[in-house]
Amino acid sequence: MSRIEVILIPKGTKASGAIPTDHVKNLDWKIRNAELICKLPDETTNEVLKRLNTLLS
């Protein structure tokens, strides 16, 4: 996958895996009945937002 599509979730959090930043439909977590399980480090959150901004602009 390209660098813009996936961000790995850092070790040491309750979440694991990757964030598919090209799946914009996942932004509406209320409709998807998703639950917050942890907050990610600011660095990870900022990188996700940066990539989403690239895809949406």
N, CA, C, O and CB atoms as a CASP TS submission, in Angstrom:
PFRMAT TS
TARGET T0000
AUTHOR 0000-0000-0000
METHOD Language model
MODEL 1
PARENT N/A
ATOM      1  N   MET     1       0.841  -1.179   0.000  1.00  0.00           N
ATOM      2  CA  MET     1       0.000   0.000   0.000  1.00  0.00           C
ATOM      3  C   MET     1       0.886   1.242   0.000  1.00  0.00           C
ATOM      4  O   MET     1       2.023   1.211   0.472  1.00  0.00           O
ATOM      5  CB  MET     1      -0.957  -0.002   1.218  1.00  0.00           C
ATOM      6  N   SER     2       0.367   2.294  -0.516  1.00  0.00           N
ATOM      7  CA  SER     2       1.151   3.520  -0.558  1.00  0.00           C
ATOM      8  C   SER     2       1.153   4.201   0.803  1.00  0.00           C
ATOM      9  O   SER     2       0.341   3.889   1.674  1.00  0.00           O
ATOM     10  CB  SER     2       0.606   4.471  -1.627  1.00  0.00           C
ATOM     11  N   ARG     3       2.061   5.116   0.963  1.00  0.00           N
ATOM     12  CA  ARG     3       2.222   5.833   2.226  1.00  0.00           C
ATOM     13  C   ARG     3       0.971   6.619   2.606  1.00  0.00           C
ATOM     14  O   ARG     3       0.722   6.840   3.791  1.00  0.00           O
ATOM     15  CB  ARG     3       3.410   6.771   2.141  1.00  0.00           C
ATOM     16  N   ILE     4       0.197   7.037   1.642  1.00  0.00           N
ATOM     17  CA  ILE     4      -0.973   7.855   1.943  1.00  0.00           C
ATOM     18  C   ILE     4      -2.150   7.025   2.468  1.00  0.00           C
ATOM     19  O   ILE     4      -3.058   7.578   3.089  1.00  0.00           O
ATOM     20  CB  ILE     4      -1.397   8.615   0.703  1.00  0.00           C
ATOM     21  N   GLU     5      -2.152   5.732   2.236  1.00  0.00           N
ATOM     22  CA  GLU     5      -3.318   4.917   2.555  1.00  0.00           C
ATOM     23  C   GLU     5      -3.364   4.382   3.980  1.00  0.00           C
ATOM     24  O   GLU     5      -4.451   4.264   4.545  1.00  0.00           O
ATOM     25  CB  GLU     5      -3.379   3.784   1.624  1.00  0.00           C
ATOM     26  N   VAL     6      -2.223   4.054   4.580  1.00  0.00           N
ATOM     27  CA  VAL     6      -2.229   3.357   5.863  1.00  0.00           C
ATOM     28  C   VAL     6      -1.238   3.980   6.836  1.00  0.00           C
ATOM     29  O   VAL     6      -0.109   4.308   6.470  1.00  0.00           O
ATOM     30  CB  VAL     6      -1.908   1.880   5.665  1.00  0.00           C
ATOM     31  N   ILE     7      -1.674   4.135   8.072  1.00  0.00           N
ATOM     32  CA  ILE     7      -0.800   4.541   9.163  1.00  0.00           C
ATOM     33  C   ILE     7      -0.890   3.456  10.225  1.00  0.00           C
ATOM     34  O   ILE     7      -1.982   3.103  10.669  1.00  0.00           O
ATOM     35  CB  ILE     7      -1.194   5.955   9.739  1.00  0.00           C
ATOM     36  N   LEU     8       0.258   2.929  10.630  1.00  0.00           N
ATOM     37  CA  LEU     8       0.267   1.906  11.668  1.00  0.00           C
ATOM     38  C   LEU     8      -0.009   2.538  13.026  1.00  0.00           C
ATOM     39  O   LEU     8       0.503   3.612  13.344  1.00  0.00           O
ATOM     40  CB  LEU     8       1.613   1.158  11.685  1.00  0.00           C
ATOM     41  N   ILE     9      -0.827   1.853  13.818  1.00  0.00           N
ATOM     42  CA  ILE     9      -1.120   2.325  15.171  1.00  0.00           C
ATOM     43  C   ILE     9       0.094   1.984  16.040  1.00  0.00           C
ATOM     44  O   ILE     9       0.562   0.846  16.026  1.00  0.00           O
ATOM     45  CB  ILE     9      -2.451   1.670  15.745  1.00  0.00           C
ATOM     46  N   PRO    10       0.607   2.962  16.793  1.00  0.00           N
ATOM     47  CA  PRO    10       1.806   2.717  17.589  1.00  0.00           C
ATOM     48  C   PRO    10       1.593   1.658  18.671  1.00  0.00           C
ATOM     49  O   PRO    10       0.503   1.526  19.227  1.00  0.00           O
ATOM     50  CB  PRO    10       2.266   4.006  18.227  1.00  0.00           C
ATOM     51  N   LYS    11       2.638   0.921  18.951  1.00  0.00           N
ATOM     52  CA  LYS    11       2.588  -0.049  20.059  1.00  0.00           C
ATOM     53  C   LYS    11       2.438   0.708  21.364  1.00  0.00           C
ATOM     54  O   LYS    11       2.826   1.871  21.467  1.00  0.00           O
ATOM     55  CB  LYS    11       3.867  -0.950  20.090  1.00  0.00           C
ATOM     56  N   GLY    12       1.873   0.041  22.360  1.00  0.00           N
ATOM     57  CA  GLY    12       1.698   0.671  23.661  1.00  0.00           C
ATOM     58  C   GLY    12       0.336   1.306  23.853  1.00  0.00           C
ATOM     59  O   GLY    12       0.086   1.926  24.887  1.00  0.00           O
ATOM     60  N   THR    13      -0.563   1.164  22.865  1.00  0.00           N
ATOM     61  CA  THR    13      -1.936   1.657  23.007  1.00  0.00           C
ATOM     62  C   THR    13      -2.868   0.456  23.092  1.00  0.00           C
ATOM     63  O   THR    13      -2.455  -0.669  22.812  1.00  0.00           O
ATOM     64  CB  THR    13      -2.335   2.596  21.812  1.00  0.00           C
ATOM     65  N   LYS    14      -4.118   0.683  23.474  1.00  0.00           N
ATOM     66  CA  LYS    14      -5.085  -0.404  23.539  1.00  0.00           C
ATOM     67  C   LYS    14      -5.515  -0.871  22.152  1.00  0.00           C
ATOM     68  O   LYS    14      -6.015  -1.985  21.992  1.00  0.00           O
ATOM     69  CB  LYS    14      -6.299   0.029  24.336  1.00  0.00           C
ATOM     70  N   ALA    15      -5.321  -0.022  21.162  1.00  0.00           N
ATOM     71  CA  ALA    15      -5.674  -0.363  19.777  1.00  0.00           C
ATOM     72  C   ALA    15      -4.467  -1.008  19.105  1.00  0.00           C
ATOM     73  O   ALA    15      -3.325  -0.812  19.521  1.00  0.00           O
ATOM     74  CB  ALA    15      -6.140   0.904  18.981  1.00  0.00           C
ATOM     75  N   SER    16      -4.742  -1.775  18.067  1.00  0.00           N
ATOM     76  CA  SER    16      -3.649  -2.354  17.291  1.00  0.00           C
ATOM     77  C   SER    16      -4.067  -2.395  15.836  1.00  0.00           C
ATOM     78  O   SER    16      -5.253  -2.331  15.514  1.00  0.00           O
ATOM     79  CB  SER    16      -3.274  -3.778  17.804  1.00  0.00           C
ATOM     80  N   GLY    17      -3.082  -2.501  14.963  1.00  0.00           N
ATOM     81  CA  GLY    17      -3.377  -2.596  13.542  1.00  0.00           C
ATOM     82  C   GLY    17      -2.974  -1.342  12.801  1.00  0.00           C
ATOM     83  O   GLY    17      -1.925  -0.755  13.062  1.00  0.00           O
ATOM     84  N   ALA    18      -3.832  -0.938  11.864  1.00  0.00           N
ATOM     85  CA  ALA    18      -3.516   0.192  11.005  1.00  0.00           C
ATOM     86  C   ALA    18      -4.758   1.046  10.787  1.00  0.00           C
ATOM     87  O   ALA    18      -5.889   0.587  10.947  1.00  0.00           O
ATOM     88  CB  ALA    18      -2.949  -0.290   9.660  1.00  0.00           C
ATOM     89  N   ILE    19      -4.519   2.288  10.421  1.00  0.00           N
ATOM     90  CA  ILE    19      -5.603   3.223  10.112  1.00  0.00           C
ATOM     91  C   ILE    19      -5.623   3.416   8.597  1.00  0.00           C
ATOM     92  O   ILE    19      -4.697   4.005   8.038  1.00  0.00           O
ATOM     93  CB  ILE    19      -5.418   4.604  10.866  1.00  0.00           C
ATOM     94  N   PRO    20      -6.671   2.925   7.927  1.00  0.00           N
ATOM     95  CA  PRO    20      -6.763   3.116   6.472  1.00  0.00           C
ATOM     96  C   PRO    20      -7.281   4.512   6.152  1.00  0.00           C
ATOM     97  O   PRO    20      -8.492   4.735   6.123  1.00  0.00           O
ATOM     98  CB  PRO    20      -7.684   2.047   5.835  1.00  0.00           C
ATOM     99  N   THR    21      -6.383   5.438   5.917  1.00  0.00           N
ATOM    100  CA  THR    21      -6.785   6.833   5.746  1.00  0.00           C
ATOM    101  C   THR    21      -7.499   7.113   4.435  1.00  0.00           C
ATOM    102  O   THR    21      -8.007   8.215   4.230  1.00  0.00           O
ATOM    103  CB  THR    21      -5.590   7.710   5.843  1.00  0.00           C
ATOM    104  N   ASP    22      -7.544   6.132   3.548  1.00  0.00           N
ATOM    105  CA  ASP    22      -8.277   6.334   2.302  1.00  0.00           C
ATOM    106  C   ASP    22      -9.719   5.843   2.412  1.00  0.00           C
ATOM    107  O   ASP    22     -10.451   5.860   1.422  1.00  0.00           O
ATOM    108  CB  ASP    22      -7.571   5.621   1.156  1.00  0.00           C
ATOM    109  N   HIS    23     -10.132   5.410   3.591  1.00  0.00           N
ATOM    110  CA  HIS    23     -11.508   4.963   3.814  1.00  0.00           C
ATOM    111  C   HIS    23     -12.269   6.067   4.533  1.00  0.00           C
ATOM    112  O   HIS    23     -12.552   5.959   5.727  1.00  0.00           O
ATOM    113  CB  HIS    23     -11.547   3.633   4.636  1.00  0.00           C
ATOM    114  N   VAL    24     -12.594   7.111   3.817  1.00  0.00           N
ATOM    115  CA  VAL    24     -13.212   8.292   4.409  1.00  0.00           C
ATOM    116  C   VAL    24     -14.550   7.968   5.055  1.00  0.00           C
ATOM    117  O   VAL    24     -14.962   8.667   5.981  1.00  0.00           O
ATOM    118  CB  VAL    24     -13.397   9.367   3.359  1.00  0.00           C
ATOM    119  N   LYS    25     -15.236   6.935   4.599  1.00  0.00           N
ATOM    120  CA  LYS    25     -16.526   6.567   5.191  1.00  0.00           C
ATOM    121  C   LYS    25     -16.390   6.242   6.677  1.00  0.00           C
ATOM    122  O   LYS    25     -17.367   6.331   7.420  1.00  0.00           O
ATOM    123  CB  LYS    25     -17.128   5.370   4.450  1.00  0.00           C
ATOM    124  N   ASN    26     -15.193   5.868   7.116  1.00  0.00           N
ATOM    125  CA  ASN    26     -14.976   5.538   8.519  1.00  0.00           C
ATOM    126  C   ASN    26     -14.984   6.759   9.423  1.00  0.00           C
ATOM    127  O   ASN    26     -14.960   6.616  10.646  1.00  0.00           O
ATOM    128  CB  ASN    26     -13.677   4.811   8.674  1.00  0.00           C
ATOM    129  N   LEU    27     -15.017   7.957   8.849  1.00  0.00           N
ATOM    130  CA  LEU    27     -15.052   9.167   9.665  1.00  0.00           C
ATOM    131  C   LEU    27     -16.343   9.279  10.473  1.00  0.00           C
ATOM    132  O   LEU    27     -16.348   9.863  11.556  1.00  0.00           O
ATOM    133  CB  LEU    27     -14.890  10.390   8.784  1.00  0.00           C
ATOM    134  N   ASP    28     -17.418   8.730   9.959  1.00  0.00           N
ATOM    135  CA  ASP    28     -18.706   8.827  10.643  1.00  0.00           C
ATOM    136  C   ASP    28     -18.861   7.654  11.606  1.00  0.00           C
ATOM    137  O   ASP    28     -19.641   6.733  11.363  1.00  0.00           O
ATOM    138  CB  ASP    28     -19.875   8.855   9.623  1.00  0.00           C
ATOM    139  N   TRP    29     -18.114   7.702  12.691  1.00  0.00           N
ATOM    140  CA  TRP    29     -18.091   6.585  13.627  1.00  0.00           C
ATOM    141  C   TRP    29     -19.393   6.411  14.383  1.00  0.00           C
ATOM    142  O   TRP    29     -19.665   5.310  14.862  1.00  0.00           O
ATOM    143  CB  TRP    29     -16.976   6.766  14.599  1.00  0.00           C
ATOM    144  N   LYS    30     -20.211   7.445  14.514  1.00  0.00           N
ATOM    145  CA  LYS    30     -21.495   7.311  15.211  1.00  0.00           C
ATOM    146  C   LYS    30     -22.453   6.430  14.421  1.00  0.00           C
ATOM    147  O   LYS    30     -23.118   5.565  14.991  1.00  0.00           O
ATOM    148  CB  LYS    30     -22.126   8.693  15.449  1.00  0.00           C
ATOM    149  N   ILE    31     -22.525   6.646  13.114  1.00  0.00           N
ATOM    150  CA  ILE    31     -23.409   5.829  12.279  1.00  0.00           C
ATOM    151  C   ILE    31     -22.922   4.377  12.235  1.00  0.00           C
ATOM    152  O   ILE    31     -23.724   3.448  12.134  1.00  0.00           O
ATOM    153  CB  ILE    31     -23.489   6.410  10.848  1.00  0.00           C
ATOM    154  N   ARG    32     -21.609   4.195  12.311  1.00  0.00           N
ATOM    155  CA  ARG    32     -21.028   2.855  12.269  1.00  0.00           C
ATOM    156  C   ARG    32     -21.070   2.168  13.636  1.00  0.00           C
ATOM    157  O   ARG    32     -20.600   1.038  13.772  1.00  0.00           O
ATOM    158  CB  ARG    32     -19.592   2.928  11.772  1.00  0.00           C
ATOM    159  N   ASN    33     -21.629   2.840  14.652  1.00  0.00           N
ATOM    160  CA  ASN    33     -21.707   2.313  16.019  1.00  0.00           C
ATOM    161  C   ASN    33     -20.338   1.930  16.576  1.00  0.00           C
ATOM    162  O   ASN    33     -20.209   0.951  17.312  1.00  0.00           O
ATOM    163  CB  ASN    33     -22.626   1.105  16.058  1.00  0.00           C
ATOM    164  N   ALA    34     -19.333   2.700  16.223  1.00  0.00           N
ATOM    165  CA  ALA    34     -17.987   2.453  16.729  1.00  0.00           C
ATOM    166  C   ALA    34     -17.852   3.053  18.122  1.00  0.00           C
ATOM    167  O   ALA    34     -18.565   3.992  18.477  1.00  0.00           O
ATOM    168  CB  ALA    34     -16.919   3.043  15.773  1.00  0.00           C
ATOM    169  N   GLU    35     -16.941   2.507  18.899  1.00  0.00           N
ATOM    170  CA  GLU    35     -16.689   3.011  20.242  1.00  0.00           C
ATOM    171  C   GLU    35     -15.230   3.420  20.365  1.00  0.00           C
ATOM    172  O   GLU    35     -14.339   2.786  19.801  1.00  0.00           O
ATOM    173  CB  GLU    35     -17.051   1.953  21.307  1.00  0.00           C
ATOM    174  N   LEU    36     -15.010   4.480  21.107  1.00  0.00           N
ATOM    175  CA  LEU    36     -13.654   4.935  21.370  1.00  0.00           C
ATOM    176  C   LEU    36     -13.013   3.969  22.358  1.00  0.00           C
ATOM    177  O   LEU    36     -13.541   3.761  23.450  1.00  0.00           O
ATOM    178  CB  LEU    36     -13.641   6.398  21.919  1.00  0.00           C
ATOM    179  N   ILE    37     -11.881   3.379  21.988  1.00  0.00           N
ATOM    180  CA  ILE    37     -11.202   2.470  22.912  1.00  0.00           C
ATOM    181  C   ILE    37      -9.934   3.084  23.497  1.00  0.00           C
ATOM    182  O   ILE    37      -9.469   2.663  24.556  1.00  0.00           O
ATOM    183  CB  ILE    37     -10.861   1.171  22.207  1.00  0.00           C
ATOM    184  N   CYS    38      -9.378   4.072  22.812  1.00  0.00           N
ATOM    185  CA  CYS    38      -8.212   4.775  23.347  1.00  0.00           C
ATOM    186  C   CYS    38      -7.930   5.998  22.481  1.00  0.00           C
ATOM    187  O   CYS    38      -8.439   6.126  21.368  1.00  0.00           O
ATOM    188  CB  CYS    38      -6.966   3.837  23.405  1.00  0.00           C
ATOM    189  N   LYS    39      -7.121   6.873  23.011  1.00  0.00           N
ATOM    190  CA  LYS    39      -6.656   8.024  22.236  1.00  0.00           C
ATOM    191  C   LYS    39      -5.257   7.716  21.755  1.00  0.00           C
ATOM    192  O   LYS    39      -4.446   7.140  22.482  1.00  0.00           O
ATOM    193  CB  LYS    39      -6.686   9.346  23.078  1.00  0.00           C
ATOM    194  N   LEU    40      -4.984   8.101  20.535  1.00  0.00           N
ATOM    195  CA  LEU    40      -3.660   7.886  19.968  1.00  0.00           C
ATOM    196  C   LEU    40      -2.773   9.090  20.256  1.00  0.00           C
ATOM    197  O   LEU    40      -3.271  10.178  20.548  1.00  0.00           O
ATOM    198  CB  LEU    40      -3.749   7.628  18.450  1.00  0.00           C
ATOM    199  N   PRO    41      -1.466   8.895  20.175  1.00  0.00           N
ATOM    200  CA  PRO    41      -0.563  10.033  20.369  1.00  0.00           C
ATOM    201  C   PRO    41      -0.865  11.144  19.362  1.00  0.00           C
ATOM    202  O   PRO    41      -1.298  10.875  18.241  1.00  0.00           O
ATOM    203  CB  PRO    41       0.907   9.583  20.238  1.00  0.00           C
ATOM    204  N   ASP    42      -0.633  12.388  19.769  1.00  0.00           N
ATOM    205  CA  ASP    42      -0.886  13.538  18.896  1.00  0.00           C
ATOM    206  C   ASP    42      -0.178  13.397  17.553  1.00  0.00           C
ATOM    207  O   ASP    42      -0.730  13.769  16.517  1.00  0.00           O
ATOM    208  CB  ASP    42      -0.440  14.825  19.580  1.00  0.00           C
ATOM    209  N   GLU    43       1.027  12.869  17.565  1.00  0.00           N
ATOM    210  CA  GLU    43       1.789  12.705  16.319  1.00  0.00           C
ATOM    211  C   GLU    43       1.038  11.818  15.320  1.00  0.00           C
ATOM    212  O   GLU    43       0.990  12.118  14.127  1.00  0.00           O
ATOM    213  CB  GLU    43       3.177  12.102  16.618  1.00  0.00           C
ATOM    214  N   THR    44       0.455  10.730  15.818  1.00  0.00           N
ATOM    215  CA  THR    44      -0.308   9.818  14.947  1.00  0.00           C
ATOM    216  C   THR    44      -1.571  10.491  14.449  1.00  0.00           C
ATOM    217  O   THR    44      -1.883  10.422  13.261  1.00  0.00           O
ATOM    218  CB  THR    44      -0.666   8.517  15.693  1.00  0.00           C
ATOM    219  N   THR    45      -2.300  11.142  15.343  1.00  0.00           N
ATOM    220  CA  THR    45      -3.535  11.832  14.965  1.00  0.00           C
ATOM    221  C   THR    45      -3.256  12.909  13.924  1.00  0.00           C
ATOM    222  O   THR    45      -3.996  13.039  12.948  1.00  0.00           O
ATOM    223  CB  THR    45      -4.205  12.452  16.199  1.00  0.00           C
ATOM    224  N   ASN    46      -2.201  13.673  14.126  1.00  0.00           N
ATOM    225  CA  ASN    46      -1.856  14.733  13.171  1.00  0.00           C
ATOM    226  C   ASN    46      -1.498  14.160  11.803  1.00  0.00           C
ATOM    227  O   ASN    46      -1.841  14.750  10.779  1.00  0.00           O
ATOM    228  CB  ASN    46      -0.690  15.568  13.705  1.00  0.00           C
ATOM    229  N   GLU    47      -0.814  13.022  11.772  1.00  0.00           N
ATOM    230  CA  GLU    47      -0.456  12.407  10.491  1.00  0.00           C
ATOM    231  C   GLU    47      -1.712  11.910   9.763  1.00  0.00           C
ATOM    232  O   GLU    47      -1.817  12.049   8.545  1.00  0.00           O
ATOM    233  CB  GLU    47       0.536  11.237  10.710  1.00  0.00           C
ATOM    234  N   VAL    48      -2.651  11.340  10.500  1.00  0.00           N
ATOM    235  CA  VAL    48      -3.925  10.903   9.898  1.00  0.00           C
ATOM    236  C   VAL    48      -4.656  12.096   9.307  1.00  0.00           C
ATOM    237  O   VAL    48      -5.117  12.038   8.167  1.00  0.00           O
ATOM    238  CB  VAL    48      -4.823  10.193  10.948  1.00  0.00           C
ATOM    239  N   LEU    49      -4.765  13.174  10.066  1.00  0.00           N
ATOM    240  CA  LEU    49      -5.462  14.370   9.588  1.00  0.00           C
ATOM    241  C   LEU    49      -4.776  14.970   8.366  1.00  0.00           C
ATOM    242  O   LEU    49      -5.441  15.433   7.439  1.00  0.00           O
ATOM    243  CB  LEU    49      -5.545  15.413  10.698  1.00  0.00           C
ATOM    244  N   LYS    50      -3.458  14.962   8.366  1.00  0.00           N
ATOM    245  CA  LYS    50      -2.707  15.484   7.227  1.00  0.00           C
ATOM    246  C   LYS    50      -3.014  14.684   5.965  1.00  0.00           C
ATOM    247  O   LYS    50      -3.231  15.258   4.898  1.00  0.00           O
ATOM    248  CB  LYS    50      -1.199  15.455   7.518  1.00  0.00           C
ATOM    249  N   ARG    51      -3.033  13.376   6.089  1.00  0.00           N
ATOM    250  CA  ARG    51      -3.306  12.539   4.917  1.00  0.00           C
ATOM    251  C   ARG    51      -4.749  12.650   4.450  1.00  0.00           C
ATOM    252  O   ARG    51      -5.018  12.653   3.249  1.00  0.00           O
ATOM    253  CB  ARG    51      -2.984  11.092   5.226  1.00  0.00           C
ATOM    254  N   LEU    52      -5.684  12.742   5.405  1.00  0.00           N
ATOM    255  CA  LEU    52      -7.081  12.944   5.029  1.00  0.00           C
ATOM    256  C   LEU    52      -7.250  14.264   4.291  1.00  0.00           C
ATOM    257  O   LEU    52      -7.973  14.337   3.297  1.00  0.00           O
ATOM    258  CB  LEU    52      -7.985  12.910   6.269  1.00  0.00           C
ATOM    259  N   ASN    53      -6.594  15.288   4.768  1.00  0.00           N
ATOM    260  CA  ASN    53      -6.653  16.594   4.121  1.00  0.00           C
ATOM    261  C   ASN    53      -6.156  16.507   2.667  1.00  0.00           C
ATOM    262  O   ASN    53      -6.727  17.123   1.766  1.00  0.00           O
ATOM    263  CB  ASN    53      -5.814  17.621   4.914  1.00  0.00           C
ATOM    264  N   THR    54      -5.095  15.740   2.462  1.00  0.00           N
ATOM    265  CA  THR    54      -4.566  15.555   1.102  1.00  0.00           C
ATOM    266  C   THR    54      -5.598  14.889   0.211  1.00  0.00           C
ATOM    267  O   THR    54      -5.768  15.279  -0.944  1.00  0.00           O
ATOM    268  CB  THR    54      -3.275  14.716   1.127  1.00  0.00           C
ATOM    269  N   LEU    55      -6.290  13.883   0.740  1.00  0.00           N
ATOM    270  CA  LEU    55      -7.288  13.169  -0.063  1.00  0.00           C
ATOM    271  C   LEU    55      -8.539  14.001  -0.324  1.00  0.00           C
ATOM    272  O   LEU    55      -9.163  13.869  -1.376  1.00  0.00           O
ATOM    273  CB  LEU    55      -7.676  11.879   0.626  1.00  0.00           C
ATOM    274  N   LEU    56      -8.905  14.848   0.621  1.00  0.00           N
ATOM    275  CA  LEU    56     -10.150  15.600   0.499  1.00  0.00           C
ATOM    276  C   LEU    56      -9.998  16.952  -0.181  1.00  0.00           C
ATOM    277  O   LEU    56     -10.997  17.589  -0.518  1.00  0.00           O
ATOM    278  CB  LEU    56     -10.738  15.800   1.845  1.00  0.00           C
ATOM    279  N   SER    57      -8.762  17.399  -0.388  1.00  0.00           N
ATOM    280  CA  SER    57      -8.602  18.714  -1.011  1.00  0.00           C
ATOM    281  C   SER    57      -8.336  18.610  -2.493  1.00  0.00           C
ATOM    282  O   SER    57      -8.178  19.629  -3.165  1.00  0.00           O
ATOM    283  CB  SER    57      -7.481  19.476  -0.350  1.00  0.00           C
TER
END
